[in-house]
């Protein structure tokens, strides 16, 4: 892949958190980035509606990654850099799904081994990823109306930063409830139901509980 404009020309930003005119945090692009070269292969078996097992392997040369190039600052000096030579990704993904009465159950477990050319584990690539969901749907009024609900869960195991320190990775839950009739419906979505504190990048906290709602009309025939 070629570097994006965000990688190349992110405007230089320095933040002073304590008012002493010395930056604690710097962000900038890198116009000297080279394009990535990627190739990969995967092999899978199973039934897509019940279960599947997939083995995957890929390599990337000059992998582009935002890195802390000067950890001496309390919050770092971040810019995108190329990881030299080849980085290697290999793993296994297992998917399961099952319908039980009115419930739709599914789960996905992925093992990922991501290392750079020296054999060092790449940051922000968790060793295990888990996704699971429980869905419910019931029709009424001769199936012209419906009620639908869903709970989704997410978990990343051993998400590490550039220094090999593990970031907090709680189990996250999202929910969705929808009540519809014919082609119209009302819905409400709650992300991070448990209001957990977590980060996918060091010092970049993700939102707590987020609630959205709305009205949806489907004009398709």
N, C-alpha and C positions, 0 to 999 in steps of 0.2 A: 504494500500500500504506500501511496505517496504521503508525505507529511501534510497535515491540514493547515489552513491559515491560522488556526488557533495554536498549533504547535510552533509555527514559524514566527508569527508576528504578534503574539500576546503582548499587549502594552506593558512596559516596565512599571511595576507597582511595588512600592515599599511602604510598610505600615509601621507606625510608631505607637506602641500600645501604652507606654508609661510616660510619655511626654518629655523625654530627655533628648529629643531630636536625633536619636540613633535608631535606625530601623531594626525591628525584631524579626521582620518577615519580608521576603522579597519574592516576587513572581515575575518571570519574563520568558519570552519565546526564544527560539534558537534557529536563526536563518540558515545555519550550516548543517542542518539535518540531512541525512541520506534516506532514500526510500527503502522500505522493508521488502524483503523477498521471502515469500511464504510458500510452503507446500505441505500437504497432509494427506492422510489416508485413514479410512475407518472401515470396520467390518462389523455387521450386526446380524443377529438372529432373533426370532421370536414372532409373536403375533402383535401387531400394533394396537389392537383393541384390548389385549390382556396383559402381555408382558413383552419386553424386549431387552436384549443385552448387546451393548455396543462397545467395541474396543477401538480406541482412536490413538493416532500418533501424528504429530506435526512438528515442523521445524521452521524457525524464522531467523533470517539473517538481518543484522542491523535493526533489531527490535526497537521500536520507539517507545520510550517510557519516561513519564515525568518523574524526576529524581531530585533529591535534596543534595545539591552539589556543594553546599557549604553548611554542614551541620553545626558550625560554631555559633550561628545565630540561634536564639532560643526556639524560634519556629522554623528556621531553615531558609535556604535560598533555593527556590524551586525553578527548574527549567527542564524542557524535554531533551533527552539525550538518546543517542544510539547505543545499544548494548552491542559491543563488537562480536564478530564471528556469529556462530549459530546458537540460538536458544532452542531448547527441546521441550516438547509437551507430550505427555503420554498418560493414558488413563483408561478407566472403564466406567460406563454409565449403565445403570439398571433402572428400568421403568416398569411399574406395576399399575394396573387399573382394574377396578371391579365394580360392578353394579349390584347393589344389595337393596332390594325393594325400591324405594324412592330415592335412595342415596347413590351418589356417584363418588367412588373413592379412587384416589390416585396418589402415587408417590414416585419420586425420582431421587436416586442416590448416585452421586458422581465422585469418583476418586481421581484426583489430578496430581501428577508429578511434573512440576514445571521448574526447569533448571537452566542456568546460563552456561556459557562455554567452559567455565571453570568447574562446573558441577554444583555451584551454589544455588540454593533455592531462590527463585524469583519472588520479589515481594508482591503482596496484594494478590497472590494466587493461592487461595485456600486449598488445603489437602483434601478436604471433604466438603461437598455441597449437598444439602438436602432440601427438597421441595415437596410439600405434600398438600393435599386439598380434600375437602369433604363438601360435596354439593348436594342440594335438595331442590326438586322441582315438583310442583303439584298443580294440576289443572282444575278449574271449576267452571260453572255455568256452561256445561257442555264443551269444555276445553277452550271456550272463547277467552277465558281469563286464566291467569296463572300467577303463582307465587314462587319465587326462586330465591334461594339463599346459598351462600358459599363462604367457606372459611379456607384461607390459604396460609401455609406456614413456610418460613424460610430460615435456613441456618447455614452459616459458614464456619468451618472448624479450622482453627489455627491460621487466622488471617494475620500475616506478619508484615511489618514495615521494613524500611531499608536497613535498619539496625538489627533485624531479627527479633524485635520485640512483638509480642502477640497483642493484637487489638481486641478489645472487648467485642464479642460476637454473640449476643443473646438470640434466643429463638424469637422470631418476629411473626406476628399474626396479622393478617388482613381479612376484612369481612365485607360482604356485599349482600344487600337485600333489595329485591325488585318485585313490585306488584304491578301487573299489567292486565290490560283488557284490549282484545283485538290488536291493533298496531301501536297502541300507546301504553306507556308505563311510567311509574314513578320509581326512583331508585335512590339508595343511600349507600355510600362506600366509606369504610373506615380503614385507614392504613395505620399500621403499628398500633393495634388495639391496646396493647399493654403499656404504651408510652415508654418504650425502652430507649435508653441512651446507647448509641453506637456510632461507629465511624467506618466507612469503607476506605478512607485515607486518613493518615495521622493528622490530627488537628483540623479535620473537616467534619464536624458533627453533622449527622443526618437529622431530619425533622423528627419530632416526637409524633404524637397522635395527630392524624390529619383526617378531617371529616368532610366529605363532599356529598352533594345531593343534586337531584335534577329531574327533569321531565324529558322523556325520550319518545319520538314518533318515528316509526319505520314506514317509509313510503314505497318500499319494494313490493313487487307483485310476483 
